[in-house]
């Protein structure tokens, strides 16, 4: 069949492949550069000598990073916040999305409209802060995971997934066999929803892992700072100098840049490790959940 393709089709395929190889290189090169820059001599990086291969490889930047106690504490906090927050997100998204997908729920369209309304009109930071304060959640984990427990967009995607994947006839058949709503949801709906669950786990985990703004507003105890707040202290406030004992200012600046590249790698690793485990469900869940809404 490939032999029957015209010369124009083969030329198009060749140009198309070359184009996407160029796009792939443009996307991947910044990530690759961060990796090689984090293990190269910082002086060579700052002078522009490093662009494709690491030069005078060194792990000094990573050694300094991992000697910083606040980073390890931030790692532990971020893992905790991500696990708890993702569990709450996925639990509410699955139950809420399923409820809104059921056509026998009275007023579901009105409820959906009110939920979607919050995507466009919100109370703002100050009213939200006052509510969090009055509920006694300041400087606690709950201030980071409760206010953003449900993403409206994700809820609509999950609802659409259930509408297109779980037919009403399946529920009716299960009721004939004596299955109630709770058992149907736990025993039938959830096992059939692994693709969308995997997608929501990944989306929610990435949001919680990268979040720092909520911690900046609601946390006062530095021992509770997530990893991103610790990195913010290093990158924005130039606290990287606290990790070093270097007299020469030029060398100090070089090591500061080296550490900046290193913390990008350190903070990205958990997400890069998580993605392969959910990748096979990822595309299927996104496509099915976005077909109609």
N, C-alpha and C positions, 0 to 999 in steps of 0.2 A: 504494500500500500504506500510505503514511503517512496518507492521508485516512481509511482505515478504522480508525485507532486511536481508542480511546475517549477521552473527555475526562479520565477518571481516569488513563489512561496518559500523556497529554500533561502533566497536572499533575505526575505522578510524575517524568517526565523533566526537567521544569523545576526541580523542587525538588532532584532528584538533581544536576543540573548546577550549581545554585547552591551546593549543599553542597560539592561538590568544588572549586569556584572559591574558596570560603572556605578550605578546607584548603590549596589551592595557595598562596593569599596568606599563610597562616600559616607555611608552610614556606619560601617564597621571601623574605619580608620581612626576616628576620634577615640573610640573605646580601646582599640589596640595601642594607640599612642599613650593613653593614660597608664596602661599596663607596663609598657616598656619604660616610660618616664619614671614610674614609681620604683624601678629597680636599677636605674642608671645613675651615673654620677650627676648630682644636681647642677654642678657647674657647666657640664656639657649640655644639659637640658636647657639651661637658661641662655646659653650662647647659640642655641639652635642647631647644635651638632647632632642631636638625637632626632631622627625623623623616621627611621625604619627599623633599625636594630638597636638594642640596648648597648650602651658604651660604658665600660668600667663598671660592671654589674656590682650592685651593693644592696644588701637588705637592711641597711642601717635605718632607713626610714620606717620600715615595718617594726624593727626592734624598738625604736623610740615610741611608736604608736602603742605597741602592746605593753610597754612599761607604764603607760599612762593609766592609772587606776580608774579614773573617771570614765574612760572609754569602755572598760570591761563592765563597769556598773551600768553604763548607758546601754550596752548590749543586752544585759540581763533584763533591764527595764523594758526595752523595746520588744524583746521576745515575749515577755509577759503581756504587755499591752496589745501586741499583735494577736496572740493566741486568744486572749479574752475578748478583745474587740471583734475579731473575725468570727468567733463562735456566736456572739450576740447578733452580729450582722446577718450571718447566714441563717440562723434560727428564725429571726424575724422576717427575713426576706422570703424564706420558703413557706412559712405559715401564712404570712400576709399575702404573698403572691398567689398561693393556692386558694385562699378564701376569696380573693377578688376575681379569680378565674371561674369560680362556680356561678353558673347562671341562675341557680336557685337561691342565691343570697339576696335578700331584700335590700334595695337601694345601693347595690354595688357600684353602679355608674356614678351616682352622686358622691359616694365615698371616694371613688377613684378621682373624680373631678376636684374634690377638696384636697386630696393628697397632691395632685399635680399642681394645684394652685400654689403650694409652698415652694415649688421649684422657681417661681417667678417673683414671689413676694415673701420676704422673710422679715423677722423682727429686727435683725441686726445684731451686732456684736454686744452692744451695751445691754439691751434687754436680756439677751442670752446669758451674759455674765451675771446679771442680777439674779436670774432664775437659778443658775448653778450655785451661786453663793447662798441664796436662801434655802436651797435644798441641802446645804452642808457638804457639797461635793468638792469644794475648793481644796487643792493640794491632795487629791486622791485620784486613784486610777479611774474612778467613775466619771470624773470631769472630762476624761479623754475619750471614753467609749460610749457614754450614754447620749450626749447631745447629737452625735452623728451616727446613731445606731442604725438608721435606715436611710439608704440612698433612694430617692424617688425614681431616678432613672433605672437603677438596678431592679427596683420593685416592679416597674412596668415590664422590663425584660423578662423577669421570672414569671409574671402573670401571663405574658404572651407565650412563653414556653409551655406552660401548663395548658393553655387554651388550644395549642396546636399539637400537643403530644399526648395528653391524657383525655381520651374521648369520654363523653358522658355515659355512653353505653357500658363502659368498663365499670363505672360506679354502680349502675343499675344491676349489672350482672353480679357484682360482689354483694349487693344488698340481698339479692335472691338467695345467696349462699349464707346469709346471716351475718355479713360483715358490716360493722358500723362505720361512721365517718372517720373516727380516730384510727381505727385499725386499718382502714383503707388507705389513709394518708401514710401511716408508718410502714405498712407491709407492702404496699403496691406503688404508691406515688413516689416516695423517696427512692426506692431502688431503681425506678425508671428515670430518675432525674439526676443521675450522676454527672452527665455533661454540664448541666447548668449549675449544679452544686460546685463542681470543680472551677468553673468560670468565676462564680461569686466568691469562692475562697481566695482565688488568686487576686481578683480585683480588690477585695476588702483587705487582704493581707498587705498588698502593696501600698494602699492608702494609709493604713495604720503604721507601717514600717517607715514610710517617708514623712509622716506628719510631724511637724514641730510647732505649728502655729498655736494649736490648742494648748500644748505644754507651755509655750511662752506666755499665754494668758492666764492659765489656771494653776500652774505649779510654781511654788516658791522655794520648796526644799530641793536643793541641787542633787541630793542623793536619789531623787525620784525622776531626774531628767532622763528622757529617752536618748537613744544614740544620736538622733538628728540634732538635738539640742546641744549635746556635747560637741558634735562636729561644727555646729554653728559658733560655739565659743572658740573653737580652734580656727575656723576659717574667717569668720566675720570680724571677730574681736582680736584676731592675730594672737590668740592664746597659744599657738603652736610654739612660740618662744619659751613657754613654760616647760615644754618637754625636753628642752636642750640645755646644755651647759657649755655654750660655745662663746668664746670671748670675741672672736672676730665677727664684725657685723655682716660682712659679705658672706662668710661661711654660714652665719646664722640665717641669713635670708635664703641661701641656697637650700639649707635643710628645711626651712619653713615651706618652700615650694615642694620639696620631696615628700614631706609629710602630707601636704594637701592632696597630692596624687594618690598617696597610699590610703588615706581615709576614704576616698571615693571608692576604691576597690573593696576595702573592708566593709563599707556600708552597703555595697551592692551584692555581695556574695550570697546572702540568704535568699534574696529574690531569684538570683540566677540558679541557685540550687533547687528552689521550689518549682520553677517553671517546667523542667522536663517531666516531672511527675504528673502534671495536669495537662500537658501539651496535647495529648491525644484526645482529650475531651474539649479542649479550649475552642477550637474552630467550630466544631459541631454545635457546642452550646451557644456560642455567639450568633451563629447563623440562624439556628432555629428560633432563638429568642428574639431575633430582630426581623423576622419575616413579616409580621404584621403586628399592629398595636393600636 
